[in-house]
């Protein structure tokens, strides 16, 4: 299985671009909770070991690597709320979270490596999109890990306030047990009303 590497960052550096940030988001698919994005500028001389697509790492491994990323790199995490997701749509909201994460970096990046196939609307920085970027670029892999750990922590906290939905294990994704709990317990303020399974409970067809 190919591993992410630093080649995209090196190509940008060869063009004189010094501060290169990997950008990724997590949480487009869940029925509940925010969408979370991270932007990470790695130090080429001190790259945290074990970086990979967050989906290929165990939860325990992600937490260990996430701590190393915060210690060794420049990191920013940001969110778009459930209300923003419902008002804008999930794509626009995930781009808003990316915007905020980029904006939160201590220094302005010279170049962005963005996971996916779309540059957030209105972004004027130099940027390159990478489909499956978290499996190809170490900077995007780092951002994917940071975003995943940050969002999972939020969902665990929300699970304590709203027990029964299993958010501490399903992170708000539409698992069978989550959808059953939605029918049984009802819709919470943290559910995305614009998502069909939630909308259909609130507004059943007559």
Secondary structure, 3 states (H helix, E strand, C coil): CCCCECHHHHHHHHCCCCCEEEEEEECCCCCECCEEEEEEECCCCCCCCCCCCHHHCCHHHHHHHHHHHHHHCEEEEEEECHHHHHHHCHHHHHHHHHHHHHHCCCCCCCEEEEECCCCCCCCCCCEEEECCHHHCEHHHHHHHHHHHHHHHHHHHHHHHHCCCCCHHHHCCCCCHHHHHHHHHHCCCCCECCCCHHHHHHHCCCC
